[in-house]
Amino acid sequence: MNETSPSIANFLSELRAFHEFTYQKALPIEVTTFFARPEVGWSVAENFSHMARVSRSMSLIFRMPGKLVSPFLGRAKDRPPLEKIKEDYLAGLRKGFSSGPFAPAREESADDARKMAILEEWRYSYQKLEKSLQSYTDEQMRQNQFYHPMLGRITLMETAYIALYHSIHHLQNVERKTGLKLLPE
């Protein structure tokens, strides 16, 4: 990454705003649409459940002490812009990537209370990641690396942004299923 790469504070601000914005935009989705089972892929409910599970799990990456990550993977050198990482990641997801243990269970319930529980879970799912990031400096986030199964070696800051990019992919699916605009401009 270069000198203009975002700080942890900027990332966390963006992450909080993203979760709140998309939560508010999802509230008007009708219960029948939210739980409708598509012939292919996941329901809206299942997409939100999956995003929340992955978002919470992202914090595990950052619980590894920074000193343990760098010696094995080296220090980051010249990195592409975040926009390029985002494009590569979203292109990889469009090709298909197994969600493995993060695949959501089929939602059987179809009432407003369950819909709100799923959306609330999504709304606050970033908080574990936020807490884990507080033990890192901006320099560690820019220099230490993590091995991503699709992208290879990426910095910890790029890894944090994957939490947003992953959600963008699933929210694009939800937008197609609902006809609503859920993503920020």
C-alpha positions as CSV (number, residue, x, y, z in Angstrom):
1,M,0.0,0.0,0.0
2,N,1.1,3.5,-0.4
3,E,1.3,6.5,1.9
4,T,-2.3,7.4,1.1
5,S,-3.7,4.1,2.3
6,P,-6.5,4.3,4.9
7,S,-6.0,4.3,8.6
8,I,-7.6,1.9,11.0
9,A,-9.8,4.8,12.2
10,N,-10.9,5.6,8.7
11,F,-11.7,1.9,7.9
12,L,-13.7,1.5,11.1
13,S,-15.7,4.6,10.4
14,E,-16.4,3.3,6.9
15,L,-17.3,-0.1,8.3
16,R,-19.7,1.2,10.9
17,A,-21.4,3.5,8.4
18,F,-21.7,0.7,5.8
19,H,-23.4,-1.7,8.3
20,E,-25.8,1.0,9.5
21,F,-26.6,2.2,6.0
22,T,-27.3,-1.2,4.6
23,Y,-29.3,-2.2,7.7
24,Q,-31.6,0.8,7.3
25,K,-32.0,0.2,3.6
26,A,-32.9,-3.5,4.2
27,L,-35.7,-2.7,6.7
28,P,-38.4,-2.2,4.1
29,I,-37.9,-5.6,2.5
30,E,-41.2,-7.5,2.8
31,V,-41.1,-10.6,5.0
32,T,-42.2,-12.9,2.1
33,T,-39.4,-11.5,-0.1
34,F,-36.9,-11.8,2.7
35,F,-37.5,-15.5,3.2
36,A,-38.5,-16.5,-0.3
37,R,-36.5,-19.5,-1.5
38,P,-34.9,-19.0,-4.9
39,E,-34.5,-21.9,-7.3
40,V,-30.8,-21.1,-7.3
41,G,-28.7,-19.5,-4.6
42,W,-29.6,-18.2,-1.2
43,S,-32.6,-16.3,0.1
44,V,-32.3,-12.7,1.2
45,A,-32.4,-14.0,4.8
46,E,-29.6,-16.5,4.1
47,N,-27.4,-13.8,2.5
48,F,-27.7,-11.6,5.5
49,S,-27.1,-14.5,7.9
50,H,-24.0,-15.5,5.9
51,M,-22.7,-11.9,5.9
52,A,-23.1,-11.6,9.6
53,R,-21.3,-15.0,10.3
54,V,-18.4,-14.0,8.0
55,S,-18.1,-10.5,9.4
56,R,-17.9,-11.9,13.0
57,S,-15.4,-14.5,12.0
58,M,-13.1,-12.0,10.3
59,S,-12.0,-10.9,13.8
60,L,-10.2,-14.2,14.3
61,I,-7.6,-13.2,11.7
62,F,-6.7,-10.2,13.7
63,R,-6.4,-12.0,17.0
64,M,-3.1,-13.5,15.8
65,P,-0.3,-11.3,17.3
66,G,1.2,-9.1,14.5
67,K,4.6,-10.5,15.3
68,L,3.5,-14.0,14.4
69,V,2.0,-13.0,11.0
70,S,5.0,-11.1,9.5
71,P,7.9,-13.6,9.8
72,F,6.0,-16.3,7.9
73,L,4.7,-14.2,5.1
74,G,7.2,-11.4,5.0
75,R,6.6,-7.6,4.9
76,A,4.4,-6.0,2.3
77,K,6.2,-4.3,-0.5
78,D,4.5,-2.4,-3.4
79,R,0.8,-3.1,-3.2
80,P,-1.9,-2.4,-5.7
81,P,-4.6,0.1,-4.9
82,L,-7.5,-1.1,-2.8
83,E,-9.8,-0.7,-5.8
84,K,-7.8,-3.4,-7.7
85,I,-8.0,-5.7,-4.7
86,K,-11.7,-5.2,-4.6
87,E,-12.1,-5.9,-8.3
88,D,-10.0,-9.0,-8.1
89,Y,-11.9,-10.3,-5.1
90,L,-15.4,-9.6,-6.5
91,A,-14.4,-11.2,-9.8
92,G,-13.2,-14.3,-8.0
93,L,-16.5,-14.5,-6.0
94,R,-18.5,-14.2,-9.3
95,K,-16.6,-17.2,-10.7
96,G,-17.7,-19.2,-7.6
97,F,-16.0,-19.8,-4.3
98,S,-17.1,-22.4,-1.8
99,S,-18.5,-20.8,1.4
100,G,-17.7,-24.0,3.3
101,P,-18.5,-23.8,7.0
102,F,-19.9,-20.3,6.4
103,A,-22.9,-21.5,4.3
104,P,-26.1,-20.5,6.1
105,A,-28.6,-22.9,7.3
106,R,-31.9,-22.9,5.4
107,E,-34.3,-20.4,7.1
108,E,-37.5,-22.1,8.0
109,S,-39.1,-19.2,9.9
110,A,-40.8,-16.5,7.9
111,D,-42.0,-13.9,10.3
112,D,-41.2,-10.3,11.0
113,A,-39.5,-11.1,14.4
114,R,-37.0,-13.5,12.7
115,K,-36.4,-11.0,9.9
116,M,-35.5,-8.3,12.5
117,A,-33.3,-10.7,14.4
118,I,-31.3,-11.5,11.3
119,L,-31.0,-7.8,10.3
120,E,-30.0,-6.8,13.8
121,E,-27.3,-9.6,13.8
122,W,-26.0,-8.2,10.5
123,R,-26.2,-4.6,11.8
124,Y,-23.8,-5.3,14.7
125,S,-21.7,-8.1,13.3
126,Y,-18.7,-5.8,12.7
127,Q,-18.1,-5.2,16.4
128,K,-15.8,-8.2,17.0
129,L,-13.7,-7.1,14.1
130,E,-13.6,-3.5,15.4
131,K,-12.4,-4.8,18.8
132,S,-9.7,-7.0,17.3
133,L,-8.3,-4.2,15.1
134,Q,-7.8,-1.9,18.1
135,S,-4.6,-3.9,19.0
136,Y,-2.9,-3.0,15.7
137,T,-1.1,0.2,14.5
138,D,-1.7,1.6,11.1
139,E,1.9,0.6,10.2
140,Q,1.2,-3.1,11.2
141,M,-2.0,-3.1,9.1
142,R,-0.1,-1.8,6.1
143,Q,3.0,-4.1,6.4
144,N,1.9,-7.4,8.0
145,Q,0.4,-9.9,5.7
146,F,-2.3,-12.6,5.7
147,Y,-2.7,-15.4,3.2
148,H,-6.1,-15.3,1.6
149,P,-7.2,-18.5,-0.2
150,M,-8.4,-16.5,-3.3
151,L,-6.0,-13.5,-3.4
152,G,-2.8,-15.0,-1.9
153,R,-0.7,-12.6,0.3
154,I,-2.5,-9.5,1.2
155,T,-1.9,-6.9,3.9
156,L,-3.9,-6.9,7.1
157,M,-5.5,-3.6,5.9
158,E,-6.5,-5.3,2.7
159,T,-7.8,-8.2,4.7
160,A,-10.0,-5.9,6.8
161,Y,-11.4,-4.4,3.6
162,I,-12.3,-7.9,2.4
163,A,-15.0,-7.8,5.1
164,L,-16.6,-4.9,3.2
165,Y,-16.1,-6.4,-0.2
166,H,-17.5,-9.7,0.7
167,S,-20.7,-8.0,2.0
168,I,-20.9,-5.9,-1.2
169,H,-21.0,-9.1,-3.2
170,H,-23.9,-10.5,-1.2
171,L,-25.7,-7.3,-1.0
172,Q,-25.6,-7.1,-4.8
173,N,-27.3,-10.5,-4.8
174,V,-29.9,-9.2,-2.4
175,E,-30.5,-6.1,-4.6
176,R,-31.2,-8.4,-7.6
177,K,-33.6,-10.5,-5.5
178,T,-35.5,-7.5,-4.0
179,G,-35.2,-4.7,-6.6
180,L,-34.1,-2.4,-3.9
181,K,-30.9,-0.3,-3.8
182,L,-29.1,-1.3,-0.7
183,L,-25.5,-0.3,-1.3
184,P,-24.1,3.2,-0.7
185,E,-23.1,5.2,-3.8
